Amino acid sequence: MSGQRYVVIDGPIGAGKTTLARRLAADSGARLLLEQPENNPFLPRFYRDPTTGALPAQLVFLLQRAGQCEAFAQGDLFDEQWIADFLFDKDRLFAELTLSQADLKLYDTVFERLAWSVPAPSAVIYLTAPVDVLMERIAERGRSYEATISRDYLADLSAVYARYFAAYRAAPVIEIDVSQVDLAAQVGTYTALQQWLSQPKGYARLPESLLL
C-alpha cells in the first residue's frame, strides 16, 4: 500500500474487517485505528432491545470514532500510514437502520459537528459475504452481546452497505467477497489486493481474474 496514507476497511458485521486491518498494518508498518465495541456499554442493550438501546449505542460509537480520528487533525496523517477497520461516514448507515426519526435528527446534529474534520480515505476495502456466512462467523467468534443478532438485521445491513458503496465517490473502492476469497490462505489474492492498494483506481472487485 505504498503511498496510501489512510486505508479504510469496512463491511457488515462478521466480514473480517479487523483481522484484515491487523494483517495489512503488520505488513506495511501502518498505524491502526480499530473499532472498540467492547468499550461501548450500550451495545449489549441495543442487541437485546433496539428500541431503547439504539440511540445511546450510536452516540457512543460516534464519539469514539471521532476521538480516534483526532490524530488526523494533528498532522499525523501526512507523516504516517494509517489503517482503520471503520469508515467514519458509514456510521450514519447504522443510525438510519436503527433510529426513530426523532432520534435520527438528534444524531445528525451531533454527526455534522464531528464529521467536518475527518479526512476522506486514500482507498477503501469493502468486504462482503452472504448473510449465512456472516451469521456463521459471528457465531464462531462467540461474543455474548452478538448472540441476538438476527438474520434479518444482517440482511438489511448488508443491503444498506451495498447501496452506500454503489454511490460512494470519495475514494477508490475494492470490493471483496470473503466467501469466495480467503485472504489469509490464498497468497495470490492477498498479493492482488496489495497491488491494487499501490495504485487504487475507481471501483474494483476481487476476485476478477485477480485484477489482471
N, C-alpha and C positions, 0 to 999 in steps of 0.2 A: 504493500500500500504506500509505496514511496511517493512523497509529495502530498498525500491526502492527510490533512491536519485533523479532521474531525469526521470520523466514520460512525454512522449510527446503524444499529441492528434492531429491527423491530418485527412485530408479527403477533399473532394471538397467543394466549396463554398456552404453554406447553410446547411451543415451537422450537425451543432450544436457543434462545437469544443469548442468555448469559454464558452458556457453555462455549458458543462460538466467539463471543466477545473476549472471553478469557484466553482462548487459543490464539486469536489474532493479536491480542496485546502481548502475549508471551513471545510470539514470533517476530513482532515488529518493535518491541520496546515501548509501545504506546502506553499512555496512562489510561486507567479505566474509570468510567462513570457507570455505576451499576444501580439498578433499582433496589429499593430496600423494603420489600413487602413485609419482612419480619419486624420492621420498626413502625409499621402502621397499626396502631392499636384498634382501629375501627374496621380493619379488613375482615376478621372473623365474623363480626356482627353483620357486615354487609352481605356476606355469603349466606348467613342464616336468615337475615331479614333485610332485603334490599330496600324496602320502603323507608325504614328508619336509619339504615346504615350507609346509604349511598353518598349523601352529601358530605358528612364528615370524612369518610374514607377518601372521596375525591379531593377534598381540600387539603388533606394531609399529604397525599401523593403530589399534588400540585406544588405545595410549598417545599416539599422535599426536593423535587426536581429543580425548582427554581434555585434553591440553595446550592445544589450540586453544580449548577451552571454558572454560579457567581465567579468561578475561576476564570471563565472566559472574559469577563469584564475587567480582569486584572492583567490582561495581555498574554496569559499563558497559552492561549490558543495559537498564537503566532510563533511561539518558541518550542512547542512540544506537539507530539501527536496524541490524539485522544480517540478512544473508542467507547461508545455508550451503548447500553442494551435497551435504550429507550429513545424515542423521538419526542422532544418536548411538546410539539404541536399536536401530536396524536392524543395527548391527554384528554382533549375535548371529545374524542370519539367515545370514550367510556362514559363521559358525562352525558352525552346525547342519548346514550343507550340506557342509562340507569336513572337519570334525574327527572323529576317533575319539571314542568315549565317554570314554575316559580323558583325552584332551587337552581335550575339551569341559568336563570337570569342573574342570580347572585353569584354563581360560579363564574359566569362570563365576566362579571365586573372584576373579580379577583384575577382571572386569567389574563385579561387585557392589560392590567397593571404590571404583570410579571413578564409577559411574553416578549415585550418590545426589545429587551436587552439580550435575548437568546439568539445566537447566530444560526444561520442555516448550515446544515452539514455539508461536507465536501462530497459525500456519497452515502447512499442508504442501501443496506442489505435487508430485504423484505422476505422473511421466512413464512412459508405457508405449509399447510398439511390438511388432509381431510379431517373432519371433526372426530371420527372414530380414532384416528391416530393420536390426535391431541388428547382425547379422553384417556387413552391407554397410557400416554406419557405422564399425564397429571396423576393418574393412579399409581404409577410406578415410583414417582418421587415421594409420595406418601406425606405430603404436607396436610396436617389435620384441618386447617382452615379452608383448604381447597376441596375437601371431600364432598361438599354440597354443590359444587359447580355442575350445572345441568348441561345436557347436550344442546338444548335449545338456546341457552345463553351463548355457548361457544359458536353455534351456527350463526347466530345474529352478529356476534363479534367478528367472526371471520368475514361475513358479508360486508360489514361496515369498513373493515380494513381494505377489502378488495375495491370498494367504491372510492375510498380515500386515495389509495395509491394509483388508481386508474387516472385520477385527475391531478396527481402531485407533480409539480414542475419546479420545485425549489432546489432540487439536486438530482443528479443521476441516480437511478434505482436499478438494482439487480434483484429479481425475484427468484427464490429458490424453494422448490417443493421438497421439503425434507423427508417426505415419504418415498421419494424416488432417488434422492441423493444422500449418501452417508458421508458427510464432510470429514468425519473422524477417521473412517476406514478407507475411503477412496482417495488416494493421493492425487489422481488426475483431476477430480472435481475440485478439490481444495486448491490445487495449483491454478486451475482455470479461474477460480474466484480471485485469487491473489493477482493474476494477470489483469483481470478486469479492473480491480481496485487501483492498479498502477496507472490506468488511463480510463476512468469511468466515463461513459457517454450514454445519454438517452435512457431508454428502458430496456434492459436485457433480461433474459431468463436462463437459468441453469437447471437442468442440462438442456442445451440446444447445440448438439454436436460439440459440447464443451466450449462453446462460444468461438469455435474456429471457423 
